[in-house]
Amino acid sequence: MGMKRKIQATELHWYSMDTTQLLSFIDSEIARLREARALLAGQDGHVRPGRKPGKKRTLSADARARIAAAQRKRWAKQMRAAKKDTA
């Protein structure tokens, strides 16, 4: 879907359309905007199997502790490198 599109002459003069044409134009614009919104929101119908969309994933305390320990190790490595550079 190309987001850039040319504006038709009938779109510029919507006040000169009859009711049927105006309703048809409005419906097509609504459909186009809904499609754009779905793409931006990531609701294109592709969901990983076995996972509910939008469900919050939680980590166990053990997993959080392992992640924290690994991050502290990375920070310590950076601090050692910084000390080595300044010394």
GUSE-264052 format. One record per residue (C-alpha): residue number from 1; residue in one letter; chain; x negated, y negated, z negated. Coordinates in pm, whole numbers. Layout:
BEGIN
NUM:a:A:X:Y:Z .
...
END
This chain:
BEGIN
1:m:A:0:0:0 .
2:g:A:-157:-326:106 .
3:m:A:-105:-596:-153 .
4:k:A:-157:-873:102 .
5:r:A:131:-910:341 .
6:k:A:264:-1175:569 .
7:i:A:573:-1361:463 .
8:q:A:850:-1322:716 .
9:a:A:1039:-1624:840 .
10:t:A:1357:-1476:690 .
11:e:A:1188:-1471:349 .
12:l:A:1118:-1841:367 .
13:h:A:1478:-1918:454 .
14:w:A:1660:-1681:219 .
15:y:A:1930:-1940:171 .
16:s:A:2030:-1897:535 .
17:m:A:2078:-1517:502 .
18:d:A:2417:-1362:465 .
19:t:A:2488:-1172:144 .
20:t:A:2412:-829:290 .
21:q:A:2073:-938:425 .
22:l:A:1988:-1112:99 .
23:l:A:2076:-805:-110 .
24:s:A:1874:-583:123 .
25:f:A:1575:-816:94 .
26:i:A:1602:-829:-285 .
27:d:A:1623:-448:-307 .
28:s:A:1313:-406:-91 .
29:e:A:1123:-659:-305 .
30:i:A:1227:-481:-626 .
31:a:A:1109:-148:-484 .
32:r:A:777:-301:-379 .
33:l:A:724:-459:-722 .
34:r:A:813:-137:-905 .
35:e:A:560:53:-694 .
36:a:A:292:-206:-766 .
37:r:A:371:-199:-1138 .
38:a:A:356:181:-1149 .
39:l:A:17:180:-979 .
40:l:A:-118:-82:-1219 .
41:a:A:22:96:-1523 .
42:g:A:-124:430:-1409 .
43:q:A:216:592:-1374 .
44:d:A:163:736:-1029 .
45:g:A:298:1078:-1128 .
46:h:A:-41:1243:-1179 .
47:v:A:-63:1382:-1531 .
48:r:A:-321:1626:-1658 .
49:p:A:-170:1967:-1727 .
50:g:A:-115:2044:-2092 .
51:r:A:-123:1683:-2206 .
52:k:A:167:1452:-2272 .
53:p:A:114:1105:-2128 .
54:g:A:53:842:-2389 .
55:k:A:-1:1089:-2673 .
56:k:A:-267:968:-2916 .
57:r:A:-558:1206:-2958 .
58:t:A:-705:1240:-3304 .
59:l:A:-1046:1363:-3411 .
60:s:A:-1115:1580:-3709 .
61:a:A:-1320:1437:-3995 .
62:d:A:-1605:1669:-3898 .
63:a:A:-1604:1543:-3538 .
64:r:A:-1602:1179:-3655 .
65:a:A:-1895:1256:-3887 .
66:r:A:-2095:1413:-3601 .
67:i:A:-2027:1113:-3376 .
68:a:A:-2126:871:-3653 .
69:a:A:-2448:1063:-3722 .
70:a:A:-2539:1060:-3352 .
71:q:A:-2475:684:-3334 .
72:r:A:-2691:620:-3642 .
73:k:A:-2966:826:-3477 .
74:r:A:-2941:610:-3160 .
75:w:A:-2954:290:-3369 .
76:a:A:-3258:417:-3560 .
77:k:A:-3435:493:-3232 .
78:q:A:-3362:139:-3110 .
79:m:A:-3488:-9:-3437 .
80:r:A:-3812:194:-3415 .
81:a:A:-3863:76:-3057 .
82:a:A:-3798:-286:-3158 .
83:k:A:-4045:-264:-3447 .
84:k:A:-4304:-107:-3219 .
85:d:A:-4262:-391:-2966 .
86:t:A:-4298:-667:-3228 .
87:a:A:-4597:-506:-3401 .
END
